[in-house]
């Protein structure tokens, strides 16, 4: 499977490390992760946004492992934040975790079903 980030020079330009489009060639398997929340395996939820963001990404990595994939397989991420002020904090954590990986990205400001949760992240991966 090959991934190719695409950003048209005459189109929207990314403001951080992501691509405006991702081409996937020769993928044999797709993994669609439901929105991953900051809930820990024991059912608790961290109070601090940074801890919640790290837990969400730990949950994403766990689901990818269960699907025999890694962060390298991510094609698209959709982030749901309860407050736009969390955007720069999540961006820094996401970029720290993903390193130089480039993927498709959407960020949406929402009201969550469980008010303790400050974010949720949905992922599409391919192998």
SVG drawing of the C-alpha trace seen along z (x, -y; Angstrom):
<svg xmlns="http://www.w3.org/2000/svg" viewBox="-25 -30 34 38">
<polyline fill="none" stroke="black" stroke-width="0.4" points="0.0,0.0 1.2,-3.5 0.0,-6.8 0.7,-10.1 -0.2,-13.4 -1.6,-16.0 -1.9,-19.7 -2.9,-21.7 -0.7,-24.8 -3.8,-26.8 -6.0,-25.4 -6.3,-25.6 -2.9,-25.4 -2.3,-23.4 -1.6,-25.4 0.2,-22.5 1.5,-19.1 -1.3,-17.5 -2.3,-17.1 -5.3,-18.6 -5.8,-15.2 -4.4,-11.7 -4.1,-9.3 -4.1,-5.6 -3.0,-3.0 -3.1,0.8 -4.7,0.9 -5.9,4.4 -7.4,3.6 -9.2,0.6 -9.7,-0.1 -12.4,-2.6 -12.0,-3.6 -15.1,-4.9 -14.5,-8.2 -11.9,-7.4 -12.6,-9.2 -10.3,-9.9 -11.8,-7.1 -9.1,-4.9 -9.4,-1.1 -10.7,-1.3 -13.5,-3.7 -12.1,-6.8 -11.6,-10.1 -8.7,-12.5 -9.8,-16.0 -6.9,-17.8 -7.2,-18.4 -3.6,-17.4 -4.0,-14.1 -7.3,-13.5 -5.6,-14.1 -2.8,-11.7 -5.3,-9.1 -7.3,-9.5 -4.1,-8.8 -3.2,-5.9 -6.6,-4.5 -6.1,-5.0 -2.8,-3.2 -4.5,-0.3 -7.2,0.0 -4.7,-0.1 -2.6,2.7 -5.8,4.8 -6.3,4.3 -2.6,5.2 -1.8,1.6 0.3,-1.3 0.2,-5.1 2.0,-4.7 -1.3,-3.3 -3.4,-6.4 -4.8,-8.1 -7.4,-10.4 -8.1,-11.9 -11.2,-13.8 -10.8,-15.7 -13.8,-16.8 -13.0,-19.5 -15.4,-21.0 -13.6,-24.4 -11.5,-26.0 -9.0,-27.1 -7.9,-23.4 -6.9,-23.4 -3.3,-24.5 -2.7,-22.2 -4.1,-19.2 -2.1,-20.1 1.1,-20.1 0.3,-16.8 -0.9,-15.2 2.3,-16.4 4.5,-15.1 2.8,-11.7 2.6,-11.5 6.1,-12.9 6.7,-13.6 3.7,-11.6 1.4,-13.5 -2.3,-12.6 -5.7,-14.1 -7.2,-16.1 -10.5,-17.8 -11.1,-19.6 -14.7,-20.3 -15.9,-22.2 -18.8,-20.3 -20.8,-19.6 -20.0,-16.1 -22.6,-13.7 -20.5,-13.3 -19.5,-16.7 -16.4,-15.4 -14.9,-14.5 -13.2,-17.5 -12.3,-15.7 -12.9,-12.7 -10.8,-11.5 -12.0,-9.4 -9.4,-7.6 -9.3,-5.9 -6.3,-3.6 -5.3,-1.5 -2.8,1.4"/>
</svg>
